[in-house]
Amino acid sequence: MDSGVIDLAKEKLLSEKEKLTEQLEAMTQEKTFDKDRVQSKWANIGDKEEDNAVEVANFQDNISLERTLETTLEKIDKALGKFDKGTYGACEECGKEISEERLLAYPEAQHCIECHVKSGR
């Protein structure tokens, strides 16, 4: 695989990790993230019944977004760890090289397109 592609993919992963981390820090109570634990901040809008309904709805939305961001961050961390191991760009299913096009479009890809389609992921 072209080292320029690898460098670009790593750059994209690091940039995305930074963005996700900033988003999570802004919406959670802690600086460490755990997709199995709710950490979203509770916005206290007011004491009226309508305010309470909005607070609950916002909190539920934030929990969903928090879990999505944490899951994506987990995938990015896993992909970044593969650089150190020298396994970045190899399909976890069949071991073949993931196409450069796929890695540039989705740098945290864990599977080649054939295995991805075959498994229905």
N, C-alpha and C positions, 0 to 999 in steps of 0.2 A: 504494500500500500504506500502511496505517495506520502512522504513525511510532511509536505505542505498541508495535505488534507488532515492529517493527524493533528498538526499544530492548530489548524483552524477549528477543528472539532473541539479540541481542548479549550481553546479561547472562548468558543461559544458556550461550553459547559460552565466555565468559570464565571463568565458574564451573567449567565442565567442564574447560577447559584447565588451570586451577589444580589441580583434583583429579588429573587424569592426570599432570601434571608431578610432583606430590608422590608418586604411586604409582611412577612411573618412577625418581625420585631414590632412593626407598627400596630399589629392587630392582636398580639398576644401579651400575656402578663410576664412571660419569662424569656430568657435569651437562648434557651435550649428547646429543641422541638421534638415532640413525640406524637406520632400520628395516632397512638392509642390512648392519648390523654387530652381532654379538652382544656385549652389554655386561653381561649378567646376572651377579650375584655368585655365586660358588661357595660353598655352605655346607659347611664341613668338619665332619661329624657325628662321625666316628670312623675307626678303622683296620680294623674288622672288615669282612668281605665283605658282610654285610647292610647295614652303614652305607654302604659304597661304592655299593651298589645304590640305596639311598634318596637319596644325594647326586646320582647320575646322573638318577634319575627327577624329583627336585625341580628340577634344573637344566634338564631338557628342558621341564618345565611352565613354568618361568620364561621360557625363550626364547620359547615360544609366546605367553604372556601379554605379554611385552615387545613382540613384533612387533605384536600386536593393539592394544596401547595406543599404540604409535608411529604406526601407520596411522591410528588415530582422531585422534590429536593432529595429524597432517599434514592431515587433512580439516578439522579445526577451524581451523587456521592459514590454510588456503586460504579458508575462509568468512570469517574475520576480515579477510583481505586485500581481500575484495570490498567491505567497508564503505568502505574508503579510496578504492577505484576507483569507487564508486557503482553497482556491479553486483550487490550482494547481493539475492537474491530472484529473480533472472532465471535461467531454465533454461539450462544450458550447451548443450543440444541444440537446442531450438527457439527460444529467446530469450523465450518467454512468461513471464509472472509465475508464480512458484511460489505455490501457495495459502498463505494465512496459517496455516491449520490444519496443513499439512505442515511449515511452517517452525517453528511452535511445538512440534510433536511431535519434529521432527528438524531442528534449526537449521542443521546442516551440510549439508543437502540440496543437491545440485548440479543436480538435474533435477526437473521437474514430475512429478506422478504418472503422467501419460499417457506421457511419454518413459521413465520408470522402468519401467513395466509393459511397454511396447513392446520395450524393449531386453533385458528379462529380468535386469536388474541386481539 
